[in-house]
């Protein structure tokens, strides 16, 4: 049984992807080095590394692993407007 591990960063996903060999259930979220002049909150939403995207990604992974009910990943994106 494996759990979901999420690594979210304001920087490149490549950094957290380096441990994927040892943490195969890793979901890596990051901006991939794209610079934009806006607030961090807006940038995190744009690059899908904010809290709501982390929740949706985690629940979808749990659904794929048959550890969450099927409707969970369908309703949360609607609630969060993701």
Secondary structure, 3 states (H helix, E strand, C coil): CCCCEEEECCCCHHHHHCCCCCCCCEEEECCCCCCCCCCHHHHHHHCCCCHHHHHHHHHHHHHHCCCCCCCHHHHHHHHHCC
